[in-house]
Amino acid sequence: GASPIEMSSGKTQRRRLNRGGDRQANSALYIIVIARLRWDVRTRAYIDRRVSEGKTRREAIRCLKRYVARELYELIVQTTSHTSQRSTA
């Protein structure tokens, strides 16, 4: 649900949110990002940097959701591999 789809017209190049996928997962990612924006200084700096690069706030949040999704995926893979190693031992 957080993957972008190319939506360009003329000289304007942008991406929009993929309307397919797991909408509940996308909603959870959004809530995580908004909570991080409120409390995490690194996240605020990231958004400020993206906005200063010319992205809109919505585009910056979308980038941050993909970043969070990658972090969560790594945690899930580590947990799954750790659990499967314990069950085979």
N, CA, C and O atoms as a CHARMM CRD file, in Angstrom:
* protein
*
  356
    1    1 GLY  N      0.78300  -1.19500   0.00000 PROA 1      0.00000
    2    1 GLY  CA     0.00000   0.00000   0.00000 PROA 1      0.00000
    3    1 GLY  C      0.82800   1.26400   0.00000 PROA 1      0.00000
    4    1 GLY  O      0.29300   2.32900  -0.30600 PROA 1      0.00000
    5    2 ALA  N      2.12100   1.20100   0.33100 PROA 2      0.00000
    6    2 ALA  CA     2.95100   2.40500   0.36700 PROA 2      0.00000
    7    2 ALA  C      3.79500   2.55200  -0.88900 PROA 2      0.00000
    8    2 ALA  O      4.57300   3.49900  -1.00700 PROA 2      0.00000
    9    3 SER  N      3.65000   1.63000  -1.82100 PROA 3      0.00000
   10    3 SER  CA     4.47500   1.70600  -3.02100 PROA 3      0.00000
   11    3 SER  C      3.94700   2.79600  -3.95100 PROA 3      0.00000
   12    3 SER  O      2.73600   2.94800  -4.10700 PROA 3      0.00000
   13    4 PRO  N      4.85400   3.55300  -4.56900 PROA 4      0.00000
   14    4 PRO  CA     4.41000   4.64600  -5.42700 PROA 4      0.00000
   15    4 PRO  C      4.09600   4.17100  -6.84300 PROA 4      0.00000
   16    4 PRO  O      4.63400   3.16700  -7.31100 PROA 4      0.00000
   17    5 ILE  N      3.21400   4.91400  -7.51700 PROA 5      0.00000
   18    5 ILE  CA     2.90000   4.68500  -8.91300 PROA 5      0.00000
   19    5 ILE  C      3.22700   5.97900  -9.65200 PROA 5      0.00000
   20    5 ILE  O      2.84500   7.06800  -9.22400 PROA 5      0.00000
   21    6 GLU  N      3.93900   5.84100 -10.76800 PROA 6      0.00000
   22    6 GLU  CA     4.29900   7.00800 -11.56900 PROA 6      0.00000
   23    6 GLU  C      3.03700   7.70400 -12.07700 PROA 6      0.00000
   24    6 GLU  O      2.14800   7.05700 -12.63200 PROA 6      0.00000
   25    7 MET  N      2.96000   9.00800 -11.89000 PROA 7      0.00000
   26    7 MET  CA     1.80400   9.78000 -12.34700 PROA 7      0.00000
   27    7 MET  C      2.31000  11.11800 -12.84600 PROA 7      0.00000
   28    7 MET  O      2.19000  12.13700 -12.16600 PROA 7      0.00000
   29    8 SER  N      2.87600  11.10300 -14.04100 PROA 8      0.00000
   30    8 SER  CA     3.49800  12.29100 -14.58300 PROA 8      0.00000
   31    8 SER  C      2.65100  12.87000 -15.70400 PROA 8      0.00000
   32    8 SER  O      1.91900  12.15800 -16.39100 PROA 8      0.00000
   33    9 SER  N      2.77100  14.17300 -15.86700 PROA 9      0.00000
   34    9 SER  CA     2.05500  14.85400 -16.93100 PROA 9      0.00000
   35    9 SER  C      2.92800  15.99400 -17.43000 PROA 9      0.00000
   36    9 SER  O      3.22700  16.92600 -16.68400 PROA 9      0.00000
   37   10 GLY  N      3.33300  15.92100 -18.68300 PROA 10     0.00000
   38   10 GLY  CA     4.18100  16.97200 -19.23800 PROA 10     0.00000
   39   10 GLY  C      5.50500  17.03600 -18.52400 PROA 10     0.00000
   40   10 GLY  O      6.21000  16.03200 -18.41700 PROA 10     0.00000
   41   11 LYS  N      5.85100  18.22000 -18.03200 PROA 11     0.00000
   42   11 LYS  CA     7.13100  18.39000 -17.34000 PROA 11     0.00000
   43   11 LYS  C      7.04000  18.03800 -15.85800 PROA 11     0.00000
   44   11 LYS  O      8.06200  17.92000 -15.18200 PROA 11     0.00000
   45   12 THR  N      5.83800  17.87200 -15.36000 PROA 12     0.00000
   46   12 THR  CA     5.63300  17.54400 -13.95100 PROA 12     0.00000
   47   12 THR  C      5.79400  16.05000 -13.74700 PROA 12     0.00000
   48   12 THR  O      5.07600  15.24600 -14.34200 PROA 12     0.00000
   49   13 GLN  N      6.74300  15.68900 -12.90200 PROA 13     0.00000
   50   13 GLN  CA     6.94600  14.27900 -12.57600 PROA 13     0.00000
   51   13 GLN  C      6.61700  14.07200 -11.11700 PROA 13     0.00000
   52   13 GLN  O      7.21300  14.69700 -10.23900 PROA 13     0.00000
   53   14 ARG  N      5.66200  13.18800 -10.86000 PROA 14     0.00000
   54   14 ARG  CA     5.29600  12.88400  -9.47900 PROA 14     0.00000
   55   14 ARG  C      4.80800  11.45200  -9.39000 PROA 14     0.00000
   56   14 ARG  O      4.61700  10.76800 -10.39500 PROA 14     0.00000
   57   15 ARG  N      4.61400  11.02800  -8.16400 PROA 15     0.00000
   58   15 ARG  CA     4.12200   9.68100  -7.91300 PROA 15     0.00000
   59   15 ARG  C      2.93300   9.78000  -6.98400 PROA 15     0.00000
   60   15 ARG  O      2.85500  10.69300  -6.16200 PROA 15     0.00000
   61   16 ARG  N      2.02000   8.85800  -7.10800 PROA 16     0.00000
   62   16 ARG  CA     0.89200   8.82300  -6.18600 PROA 16     0.00000
   63   16 ARG  C      0.90100   7.47800  -5.48300 PROA 16     0.00000
   64   16 ARG  O      1.60000   6.54800  -5.88700 PROA 16     0.00000
   65   17 LEU  N      0.12300   7.39800  -4.44200 PROA 17     0.00000
   66   17 LEU  CA     0.04200   6.17700  -3.65600 PROA 17     0.00000
   67   17 LEU  C     -0.64800   5.08000  -4.44400 PROA 17     0.00000
   68   17 LEU  O     -1.63500   5.33600  -5.13300 PROA 17     0.00000
   69   18 ASN  N     -0.15100   3.89000  -4.35000 PROA 18     0.00000
   70   18 ASN  CA    -0.78200   2.73500  -4.97100 PROA 18     0.00000
   71   18 ASN  C     -2.06200   2.43300  -4.19800 PROA 18     0.00000
   72   18 ASN  O     -2.02200   2.14300  -3.00300 PROA 18     0.00000
   73   19 ARG  N     -3.18900   2.50300  -4.88700 PROA 19     0.00000
   74   19 ARG  CA    -4.46400   2.27600  -4.21300 PROA 19     0.00000
   75   19 ARG  C     -4.71800   0.79600  -3.93700 PROA 19     0.00000
   76   19 ARG  O     -5.60700   0.45900  -3.15600 PROA 19     0.00000
   77   20 GLY  N     -3.96100  -0.07300  -4.56000 PROA 20     0.00000
   78   20 GLY  CA    -4.07000  -1.49700  -4.26700 PROA 20     0.00000
   79   20 GLY  C     -3.28800  -1.81800  -3.01100 PROA 20     0.00000
   80   20 GLY  O     -2.74100  -0.91600  -2.37600 PROA 20     0.00000
   81   21 GLY  N     -3.22800  -3.04100  -2.65500 PROA 21     0.00000
   82   21 GLY  CA    -2.43500  -3.44000  -1.50400 PROA 21     0.00000
   83   21 GLY  C     -3.22700  -3.43000  -0.20900 PROA 21     0.00000
   84   21 GLY  O     -4.45000  -3.29600  -0.21600 PROA 21     0.00000
   85   22 ASP  N     -2.53600  -3.56800   0.87300 PROA 22     0.00000
   86   22 ASP  CA    -3.13900  -3.67800   2.19200 PROA 22     0.00000
   87   22 ASP  C     -3.37600  -2.28900   2.77700 PROA 22     0.00000
   88   22 ASP  O     -2.43000  -1.63400   3.21500 PROA 22     0.00000
   89   23 ARG  N     -4.62000  -1.83500   2.78900 PROA 23     0.00000
   90   23 ARG  CA    -4.93500  -0.49700   3.26100 PROA 23     0.00000
   91   23 ARG  C     -4.73000  -0.36500   4.76600 PROA 23     0.00000
   92   23 ARG  O     -4.38300   0.71200   5.25300 PROA 23     0.00000
   93   24 GLN  N     -4.94200  -1.45000   5.50300 PROA 24     0.00000
   94   24 GLN  CA    -4.72500  -1.39300   6.95600 PROA 24     0.00000
   95   24 GLN  C     -3.24200  -1.23700   7.26400 PROA 24     0.00000
   96   24 GLN  O     -2.87200  -0.51200   8.18800 PROA 24     0.00000
   97   25 ALA  N     -2.39600  -1.91200   6.50000 PROA 25     0.00000
   98   25 ALA  CA    -0.95100  -1.76800   6.70000 PROA 25     0.00000
   99   25 ALA  C     -0.52000  -0.34600   6.36200 PROA 25     0.00000
  100   25 ALA  O      0.30800   0.23900   7.06100 PROA 25     0.00000
  101   26 ASN  N     -1.07600   0.20500   5.29800 PROA 26     0.00000
  102   26 ASN  CA    -0.74800   1.57500   4.92400 PROA 26     0.00000
  103   26 ASN  C     -1.18500   2.54700   6.01400 PROA 26     0.00000
  104   26 ASN  O     -0.46600   3.49700   6.32600 PROA 26     0.00000
  105   27 SER  N     -2.34100   2.31900   6.58500 PROA 27     0.00000
  106   27 SER  CA    -2.83100   3.16000   7.66500 PROA 27     0.00000
  107   27 SER  C     -1.91700   3.06500   8.88400 PROA 27     0.00000
  108   27 SER  O     -1.63000   4.07500   9.52700 PROA 27     0.00000
  109   28 ALA  N     -1.46400   1.86500   9.19800 PROA 28     0.00000
  110   28 ALA  CA    -0.55700   1.67500  10.33400 PROA 28     0.00000
  111   28 ALA  C      0.76500   2.40200  10.09200 PROA 28     0.00000
  112   28 ALA  O      1.30800   3.02200  11.00600 PROA 28     0.00000
  113   29 LEU  N      1.28300   2.32900   8.86500 PROA 29     0.00000
  114   29 LEU  CA     2.52100   3.04700   8.53700 PROA 29     0.00000
  115   29 LEU  C      2.32800   4.55000   8.70900 PROA 29     0.00000
  116   29 LEU  O      3.21100   5.23800   9.22300 PROA 29     0.00000
  117   30 TYR  N      1.18000   5.05700   8.28100 PROA 30     0.00000
  118   30 TYR  CA     0.89700   6.48600   8.41100 PROA 30     0.00000
  119   30 TYR  C      0.86200   6.90000   9.87700 PROA 30     0.00000
  120   30 TYR  O      1.41700   7.93600  10.24400 PROA 30     0.00000
  121   31 ILE  N      0.21900   6.10300  10.70900 PROA 31     0.00000
  122   31 ILE  CA     0.14100   6.41700  12.13500 PROA 31     0.00000
  123   31 ILE  C      1.53300   6.41400  12.76300 PROA 31     0.00000
  124   31 ILE  O      1.84300   7.26900  13.59300 PROA 31     0.00000
  125   32 ILE  N      2.37400   5.45500  12.36800 PROA 32     0.00000
  126   32 ILE  CA     3.75400   5.40200  12.87100 PROA 32     0.00000
  127   32 ILE  C      4.50100   6.66000  12.48100 PROA 32     0.00000
  128   32 ILE  O      5.19400   7.25600  13.30600 PROA 32     0.00000
  129   33 VAL  N      4.36400   7.06900  11.22200 PROA 33     0.00000
  130   33 VAL  CA     5.07500   8.24800  10.73300 PROA 33     0.00000
  131   33 VAL  C      4.60400   9.51300  11.45300 PROA 33     0.00000
  132   33 VAL  O      5.42400  10.34700  11.83800 PROA 33     0.00000
  133   34 ILE  N      3.31300   9.66000  11.63300 PROA 34     0.00000
  134   34 ILE  CA     2.79400  10.84600  12.31300 PROA 34     0.00000
  135   34 ILE  C      3.26900  10.87600  13.76400 PROA 34     0.00000
  136   34 ILE  O      3.61200  11.94200  14.27400 PROA 34     0.00000
  137   35 ALA  N      3.29400   9.73100  14.43300 PROA 35     0.00000
  138   35 ALA  CA     3.80300   9.67400  15.81000 PROA 35     0.00000
  139   35 ALA  C      5.28400  10.02600  15.84600 PROA 35     0.00000
  140   35 ALA  O      5.73700  10.74300  16.73800 PROA 35     0.00000
  141   36 ARG  N      6.03900   9.51600  14.86800 PROA 36     0.00000
  142   36 ARG  CA     7.46600   9.85500  14.80900 PROA 36     0.00000
  143   36 ARG  C      7.66800  11.34200  14.56300 PROA 36     0.00000
  144   36 ARG  O      8.56800  11.95200  15.14000 PROA 36     0.00000
  145   37 LEU  N      6.83600  11.92900  13.71100 PROA 37     0.00000
  146   37 LEU  CA     6.95200  13.36800  13.45200 PROA 37     0.00000
  147   37 LEU  C      6.73900  14.17900  14.72200 PROA 37     0.00000
  148   37 LEU  O      7.36000  15.22400  14.91400 PROA 37     0.00000
  149   38 ARG  N      5.86500  13.69300  15.57800 PROA 38     0.00000
  150   38 ARG  CA     5.57200  14.42000  16.80600 PROA 38     0.00000
  151   38 ARG  C      6.70800  14.30800  17.82600 PROA 38     0.00000
  152   38 ARG  O      6.98600  15.26500  18.54800 PROA 38     0.00000
  153   39 TRP  N      7.36500  13.14800  17.89000 PROA 39     0.00000
  154   39 TRP  CA     8.30000  12.90500  18.98100 PROA 39     0.00000
  155   39 TRP  C      9.76000  12.73700  18.58300 PROA 39     0.00000
  156   39 TRP  O     10.64000  12.98100  19.40900 PROA 39     0.00000
  157   40 ASP  N     10.05100  12.33200  17.35100 PROA 40     0.00000
  158   40 ASP  CA    11.42100  11.99900  16.96700 PROA 40     0.00000
  159   40 ASP  C     12.08100  13.15800  16.21400 PROA 40     0.00000
  160   40 ASP  O     11.59200  13.58600  15.16800 PROA 40     0.00000
  161   41 VAL  N     13.18000  13.65200  16.74600 PROA 41     0.00000
  162   41 VAL  CA    13.89400  14.77600  16.14600 PROA 41     0.00000
  163   41 VAL  C     14.47500  14.38400  14.78400 PROA 41     0.00000
  164   41 VAL  O     14.46100  15.19400  13.85700 PROA 41     0.00000
  165   42 ARG  N     14.98300  13.15900  14.65200 PROA 42     0.00000
  166   42 ARG  CA    15.55400  12.71600  13.36800 PROA 42     0.00000
  167   42 ARG  C     14.50000  12.70000  12.27100 PROA 42     0.00000
  168   42 ARG  O     14.79000  13.04700  11.12600 PROA 42     0.00000
  169   43 THR  N     13.28800  12.30200  12.61000 PROA 43     0.00000
  170   43 THR  CA    12.20900  12.25100  11.63100 PROA 43     0.00000
  171   43 THR  C     11.82500  13.65500  11.18800 PROA 43     0.00000
  172   43 THR  O     11.58300  13.88700  10.00300 PROA 43     0.00000
  173   44 ARG  N     11.76900  14.58600  12.12400 PROA 44     0.00000
  174   44 ARG  CA    11.45900  15.97000  11.75500 PROA 44     0.00000
  175   44 ARG  C     12.54300  16.54500  10.85300 PROA 44     0.00000
  176   44 ARG  O     12.24900  17.27000   9.90300 PROA 44     0.00000
  177   45 ALA  N     13.79900  16.21800  11.15400 PROA 45     0.00000
  178   45 ALA  CA    14.90400  16.69400  10.31500 PROA 45     0.00000
  179   45 ALA  C     14.81300  16.09400   8.91300 PROA 45     0.00000
  180   45 ALA  O     15.09100  16.77400   7.92500 PROA 45     0.00000
  181   46 TYR  N     14.42600  14.83200   8.82500 PROA 46     0.00000
  182   46 TYR  CA    14.27300  14.16700   7.53500 PROA 46     0.00000
  183   46 TYR  C     13.18900  14.85800   6.69900 PROA 46     0.00000
  184   46 TYR  O     13.40000  15.13800   5.51900 PROA 46     0.00000
  185   47 ILE  N     12.04200  15.13100   7.30300 PROA 47     0.00000
  186   47 ILE  CA    10.94900  15.79500   6.59800 PROA 47     0.00000
  187   47 ILE  C     11.37000  17.19500   6.16700 PROA 47     0.00000
  188   47 ILE  O     11.10400  17.60600   5.03700 PROA 47     0.00000
  189   48 ASP  N     12.02700  17.92900   7.06500 PROA 48     0.00000
  190   48 ASP  CA    12.48900  19.27900   6.71500 PROA 48     0.00000
  191   48 ASP  C     13.47100  19.24200   5.55100 PROA 48     0.00000
  192   48 ASP  O     13.42200  20.09000   4.66000 PROA 48     0.00000
  193   49 ARG  N     14.35900  18.25900   5.56400 PROA 49     0.00000
  194   49 ARG  CA    15.33700  18.12300   4.47400 PROA 49     0.00000
  195   49 ARG  C     14.64600  17.81500   3.15300 PROA 49     0.00000
  196   49 ARG  O     14.98600  18.39900   2.12400 PROA 49     0.00000
  197   50 ARG  N     13.67400  16.89600   3.17400 PROA 50     0.00000
  198   50 ARG  CA    12.94900  16.54600   1.94900 PROA 50     0.00000
  199   50 ARG  C     12.15700  17.74000   1.41600 PROA 50     0.00000
  200   50 ARG  O     12.11100  17.96000   0.20600 PROA 50     0.00000
  201   51 VAL  N     11.53600  18.50900   2.30500 PROA 51     0.00000
  202   51 VAL  CA    10.77100  19.67700   1.87800 PROA 51     0.00000
  203   51 VAL  C     11.70900  20.73000   1.28100 PROA 51     0.00000
  204   51 VAL  O     11.37400  21.38000   0.29100 PROA 51     0.00000
  205   52 SER  N     12.88200  20.89200   1.89000 PROA 52     0.00000
  206   52 SER  CA    13.83500  21.86600   1.34700 PROA 52     0.00000
  207   52 SER  C     14.38900  21.41300  -0.00900 PROA 52     0.00000
  208   52 SER  O     14.86300  22.24000  -0.78800 PROA 52     0.00000
  209   53 GLU  N     14.33300  20.09900  -0.29500 PROA 53     0.00000
  210   53 GLU  CA    14.75900  19.58300  -1.59600 PROA 53     0.00000
  211   53 GLU  C     13.69300  19.81000  -2.66300 PROA 53     0.00000
  212   53 GLU  O     13.93400  19.55000  -3.84100 PROA 53     0.00000
  213   54 GLY  N     12.51200  20.29400  -2.26300 PROA 54     0.00000
  214   54 GLY  CA    11.47400  20.61000  -3.22700 PROA 54     0.00000
  215   54 GLY  C     10.28200  19.67300  -3.19900 PROA 54     0.00000
  216   54 GLY  O      9.35700  19.83800  -3.99400 PROA 54     0.00000
  217   55 LYS  N     10.27700  18.70500  -2.31400 PROA 55     0.00000
  218   55 LYS  CA     9.12500  17.81400  -2.20300 PROA 55     0.00000
  219   55 LYS  C      8.04900  18.47900  -1.35900 PROA 55     0.00000
  220   55 LYS  O      8.34100  19.33400  -0.52300 PROA 55     0.00000
  221   56 THR  N      6.81200  18.08300  -1.58300 PROA 56     0.00000
  222   56 THR  CA     5.73700  18.55800  -0.72000 PROA 56     0.00000
  223   56 THR  C      5.76500  17.75300   0.57300 PROA 56     0.00000
  224   56 THR  O      6.43500  16.72400   0.65900 PROA 56     0.00000
  225   57 ARG  N      5.04500  18.22000   1.56100 PROA 57     0.00000
  226   57 ARG  CA     4.99700  17.49500   2.84000 PROA 57     0.00000
  227   57 ARG  C      4.40500  16.10700   2.64500 PROA 57     0.00000
  228   57 ARG  O      4.87800  15.14500   3.25000 PROA 57     0.00000
  229   58 ARG  N      3.36900  15.98800   1.80400 PROA 58     0.00000
  230   58 ARG  CA     2.75700  14.67800   1.54500 PROA 58     0.00000
  231   58 ARG  C      3.75400  13.73400   0.87800 PROA 58     0.00000
  232   58 ARG  O      3.81800  12.55500   1.22700 PROA 58     0.00000
  233   59 GLU  N      4.52900  14.23800  -0.07300 PROA 59     0.00000
  234   59 GLU  CA     5.53200  13.40000  -0.73600 PROA 59     0.00000
  235   59 GLU  C      6.61100  12.97300   0.25600 PROA 59     0.00000
  236   59 GLU  O      7.08200  11.83600   0.21900 PROA 59     0.00000
  237   60 ALA  N      6.99800  13.88400   1.13600 PROA 60     0.00000
  238   60 ALA  CA     8.00800  13.55800   2.14700 PROA 60     0.00000
  239   60 ALA  C      7.48700  12.49400   3.10700 PROA 60     0.00000
  240   60 ALA  O      8.23300  11.59600   3.49600 PROA 60     0.00000
  241   61 ILE  N      6.23400  12.58300   3.48900 PROA 61     0.00000
  242   61 ILE  CA     5.63800  11.57200   4.36700 PROA 61     0.00000
  243   61 ILE  C      5.58200  10.23100   3.64900 PROA 61     0.00000
  244   61 ILE  O      5.83600   9.19100   4.25900 PROA 61     0.00000
  245   62 ARG  N      5.25400  10.24300   2.36500 PROA 62     0.00000
  246   62 ARG  CA     5.22100   9.00100   1.59100 PROA 62     0.00000
  247   62 ARG  C      6.60600   8.35200   1.55600 PROA 62     0.00000
  248   62 ARG  O      6.72400   7.13500   1.69900 PROA 62     0.00000
  249   63 CYS  N      7.65400   9.15900   1.36600 PROA 63     0.00000
  250   63 CYS  CA     9.02600   8.64000   1.38300 PROA 63     0.00000
  251   63 CYS  C      9.34100   8.02600   2.74800 PROA 63     0.00000
  252   63 CYS  O      9.95100   6.96100   2.83900 PROA 63     0.00000
  253   64 LEU  N      8.91600   8.71100   3.79600 PROA 64     0.00000
  254   64 LEU  CA     9.16600   8.23500   5.14900 PROA 64     0.00000
  255   64 LEU  C      8.42400   6.93600   5.42400 PROA 64     0.00000
  256   64 LEU  O      8.94700   6.07000   6.12500 PROA 64     0.00000
  257   65 LYS  N      7.21300   6.77800   4.88800 PROA 65     0.00000
  258   65 LYS  CA     6.46400   5.52800   5.06500 PROA 65     0.00000
  259   65 LYS  C      7.20700   4.36500   4.42900 PROA 65     0.00000
  260   65 LYS  O      7.24300   3.27100   4.99300 PROA 65     0.00000
  261   66 ARG  N      7.80100   4.58600   3.26100 PROA 66     0.00000
  262   66 ARG  CA     8.57600   3.51000   2.63500 PROA 66     0.00000
  263   66 ARG  C      9.79700   3.17000   3.47800 PROA 66     0.00000
  264   66 ARG  O     10.15900   2.00100   3.60300 PROA 66     0.00000
  265   67 TYR  N     10.43000   4.18200   4.05500 PROA 67     0.00000
  266   67 TYR  CA    11.58600   3.96800   4.91400 PROA 67     0.00000
  267   67 TYR  C     11.19100   3.13900   6.14500 PROA 67     0.00000
  268   67 TYR  O     11.89400   2.20300   6.52500 PROA 67     0.00000
  269   68 VAL  N     10.07400   3.49100   6.75000 PROA 68     0.00000
  270   68 VAL  CA     9.57700   2.75400   7.92900 PROA 68     0.00000
  271   68 VAL  C      9.21400   1.32300   7.53500 PROA 68     0.00000
  272   68 VAL  O      9.48100   0.38500   8.28600 PROA 68     0.00000
  273   69 ALA  N      8.60600   1.15300   6.36000 PROA 69     0.00000
  274   69 ALA  CA     8.23800  -0.19500   5.89900 PROA 69     0.00000
  275   69 ALA  C      9.47700  -1.07300   5.74700 PROA 69     0.00000
  276   69 ALA  O      9.44900  -2.25400   6.09200 PROA 69     0.00000
  277   70 ARG  N     10.55900  -0.50200   5.23300 PROA 70     0.00000
  278   70 ARG  CA    11.80500  -1.27700   5.10700 PROA 70     0.00000
  279   70 ARG  C     12.34000  -1.67200   6.48400 PROA 70     0.00000
  280   70 ARG  O     12.79700  -2.79800   6.67700 PROA 70     0.00000
  281   71 GLU  N     12.28000  -0.73200   7.45100 PROA 71     0.00000
  282   71 GLU  CA    12.73400  -1.04100   8.81000 PROA 71     0.00000
  283   71 GLU  C     11.90800  -2.17300   9.41800 PROA 71     0.00000
  284   71 GLU  O     12.45500  -3.10300  10.01000 PROA 71     0.00000
  285   72 LEU  N     10.59400  -2.08400   9.26900 PROA 72     0.00000
  286   72 LEU  CA     9.71800  -3.11200   9.82900 PROA 72     0.00000
  287   72 LEU  C      9.93600  -4.45900   9.15400 PROA 72     0.00000
  288   72 LEU  O      9.91600  -5.49400   9.81900 PROA 72     0.00000
  289   73 TYR  N     10.14200  -4.45400   7.84800 PROA 73     0.00000
  290   73 TYR  CA    10.38100  -5.70300   7.12500 PROA 73     0.00000
  291   73 TYR  C     11.63100  -6.40100   7.66300 PROA 73     0.00000
  292   73 TYR  O     11.62900  -7.61400   7.87200 PROA 73     0.00000
  293   74 GLU  N     12.69200  -5.63200   7.88400 PROA 74     0.00000
  294   74 GLU  CA    13.92000  -6.21700   8.44000 PROA 74     0.00000
  295   74 GLU  C     13.66300  -6.83200   9.81200 PROA 74     0.00000
  296   74 GLU  O     14.15900  -7.92100  10.10200 PROA 74     0.00000
  297   75 LEU  N     12.89200  -6.14900  10.65800 PROA 75     0.00000
  298   75 LEU  CA    12.57400  -6.69300  11.98300 PROA 75     0.00000
  299   75 LEU  C     11.76700  -7.98100  11.87700 PROA 75     0.00000
  300   75 LEU  O     12.01100  -8.93500  12.61500 PROA 75     0.00000
  301   76 ILE  N     10.80400  -8.00500  10.95400 PROA 76     0.00000
  302   76 ILE  CA     9.97700  -9.19800  10.78400 PROA 76     0.00000
  303   76 ILE  C     10.81500 -10.36500  10.29300 PROA 76     0.00000
  304   76 ILE  O     10.66400 -11.48500  10.78100 PROA 76     0.00000
  305   77 VAL  N     11.69800 -10.11500   9.32900 PROA 77     0.00000
  306   77 VAL  CA    12.54900 -11.18200   8.79500 PROA 77     0.00000
  307   77 VAL  C     13.48000 -11.71900   9.87900 PROA 77     0.00000
  308   77 VAL  O     13.66600 -12.93000   9.99500 PROA 77     0.00000
  309   78 GLN  N     14.06100 -10.82700  10.66600 PROA 78     0.00000
  310   78 GLN  CA    14.95300 -11.26700  11.74600 PROA 78     0.00000
  311   78 GLN  C     14.19900 -12.08700  12.77700 PROA 78     0.00000
  312   78 GLN  O     14.69100 -13.12300  13.22300 PROA 78     0.00000
  313   79 THR  N     13.02500 -11.64300  13.15800 PROA 79     0.00000
  314   79 THR  CA    12.22100 -12.35300  14.14300 PROA 79     0.00000
  315   79 THR  C     11.79700 -13.71900  13.61700 PROA 79     0.00000
  316   79 THR  O     11.84400 -14.71100  14.34400 PROA 79     0.00000
  317   80 THR  N     11.38400 -13.76800  12.35300 PROA 80     0.00000
  318   80 THR  CA    10.94500 -15.02000  11.74800 PROA 80     0.00000
  319   80 THR  C     12.08900 -16.01100  11.63900 PROA 80     0.00000
  320   80 THR  O     11.91600 -17.19400  11.93500 PROA 80     0.00000
  321   81 SER  N     13.25200 -15.54400  11.21800 PROA 81     0.00000
  322   81 SER  CA    14.39300 -16.45700  11.08600 PROA 81     0.00000
  323   81 SER  C     14.86800 -16.91500  12.46200 PROA 81     0.00000
  324   81 SER  O     15.28600 -18.06100  12.62800 PROA 81     0.00000
  325   82 HSD  N     14.80400 -16.03000  13.43700 PROA 82     0.00000
  326   82 HSD  CA    15.21300 -16.40900  14.79100 PROA 82     0.00000
  327   82 HSD  C     14.24900 -17.43700  15.37600 PROA 82     0.00000
  328   82 HSD  O     14.68000 -18.38300  16.03500 PROA 82     0.00000
  329   83 THR  N     12.95600 -17.26100  15.14200 PROA 83     0.00000
  330   83 THR  CA    11.93700 -18.18800  15.63800 PROA 83     0.00000
  331   83 THR  C     12.05800 -19.53900  14.95100 PROA 83     0.00000
  332   83 THR  O     11.94000 -20.57500  15.60500 PROA 83     0.00000
  333   84 SER  N     12.29000 -19.54800  13.64500 PROA 84     0.00000
  334   84 SER  CA    12.39100 -20.81900  12.92100 PROA 84     0.00000
  335   84 SER  C     13.66300 -21.57900  13.31300 PROA 84     0.00000
  336   84 SER  O     13.68000 -22.80900  13.28000 PROA 84     0.00000
  337   85 GLN  N     14.71000 -20.86900  13.67800 PROA 85     0.00000
  338   85 GLN  CA    15.94300 -21.54600  14.12000 PROA 85     0.00000
  339   85 GLN  C     15.72000 -22.21800  15.47300 PROA 85     0.00000
  340   85 GLN  O     16.24500 -23.30400  15.72000 PROA 85     0.00000
  341   86 ARG  N     14.95100 -21.58400  16.34300 PROA 86     0.00000
  342   86 ARG  CA    14.67900 -22.18700  17.65100 PROA 86     0.00000
  343   86 ARG  C     13.79000 -23.43000  17.53100 PROA 86     0.00000
  344   86 ARG  O     13.95700 -24.39900  18.27200 PROA 86     0.00000
  345   87 SER  N     12.84700 -23.38600  16.58800 PROA 87     0.00000
  346   87 SER  CA    11.92000 -24.51000  16.47100 PROA 87     0.00000
  347   87 SER  C     12.58000 -25.72600  15.83400 PROA 87     0.00000
  348   87 SER  O     12.14300 -26.85100  16.07600 PROA 87     0.00000
  349   88 THR  N     13.63300 -25.52900  15.01900 PROA 88     0.00000
  350   88 THR  CA    14.32400 -26.66200  14.39900 PROA 88     0.00000
  351   88 THR  C     15.40100 -27.21900  15.28900 PROA 88     0.00000
  352   88 THR  O     15.85700 -28.34100  15.06500 PROA 88     0.00000
  353   89 ALA  N     15.82400 -26.48200  16.28700 PROA 89     0.00000
  354   89 ALA  CA    16.92100 -26.93600  17.14900 PROA 89     0.00000
  355   89 ALA  C     16.45700 -27.88200  18.22600 PROA 89     0.00000
  356   89 ALA  O     17.26500 -28.34900  19.02900 PROA 89     0.00000
